[in-house]
Amino acid sequence: MREVAVGEEGIRLGQLLKLADVVDTGGAARALLGAGRVTVNGVAESRRGARLRPGDVVDAAGEQLRLV
């Protein structure tokens, strides 16, 4: 599991996927989310603008990210 620093205010899911180099573009993030390949804290998430906070765990395309 890889830790990604996002600060206290958190980050939107689409931004996280780009920051963590899971995807290269917003369009690629939308496609990944639309394919149902992203979960947040074990629950499927399809909203690119979903707000994430430190402590959340994102599983995207087989990669696990813990926000710190």
C-alpha positions in Angstrom: 0.0 0.0 0.0 1.4 3.4 -1.0 0.8 6.5 1.1 -0.1 9.8 -0.6 0.1 13.1 1.2 -2.9 15.2 0.6 -3.1 17.6 3.6 -5.9 18.2 6.0 -8.3 19.6 3.5 -8.3 16.4 1.4 -8.5 16.0 -2.3 -11.0 15.1 -5.0 -10.8 11.5 -6.4 -10.0 12.5 -9.9 -7.2 14.7 -8.7 -5.8 11.9 -6.5 -5.7 9.5 -9.4 -3.6 11.9 -11.4 -1.4 12.9 -8.5 -0.6 9.3 -7.7 0.1 8.6 -11.4 -2.6 6.0 -11.6 -3.9 7.8 -14.7 -2.4 10.5 -16.9 -5.6 12.6 -17.7 -9.0 13.5 -16.4 -10.5 11.5 -19.2 -8.6 8.4 -18.2 -9.8 8.9 -14.6 -13.4 9.1 -15.9 -13.0 5.9 -17.9 -11.4 4.0 -14.9 -14.3 5.2 -12.6 -16.9 4.4 -15.2 -15.5 0.8 -15.5 -16.1 0.3 -11.8 -12.4 -0.2 -11.1 -12.2 2.2 -8.1 -13.2 1.7 -4.5 -12.9 4.1 -1.6 -12.8 2.4 1.9 -14.0 -0.8 0.2 -17.1 0.8 -1.4 -17.3 1.2 -5.2 -17.0 4.9 -6.2 -17.8 6.4 -9.6 -17.8 10.1 -8.9 -14.6 11.8 -10.0 -15.4 14.7 -7.7 -15.8 12.6 -4.6 -14.0 14.4 -1.7 -11.4 12.2 0.1 -9.8 12.9 3.4 -6.6 11.6 5.2 -7.2 8.1 6.4 -9.2 7.0 3.3 -8.0 4.0 1.3 -8.4 4.0 -2.4 -8.0 0.9 -4.6 -7.7 1.8 -8.2 -6.6 -0.4 -11.1 -5.1 -2.8 -8.6 -3.1 -0.2 -6.7 -3.9 0.7 -3.1 -3.4 4.2 -1.9 -3.7 5.5 1.7 -4.2 9.2 2.1 -2.1 10.9 4.8 
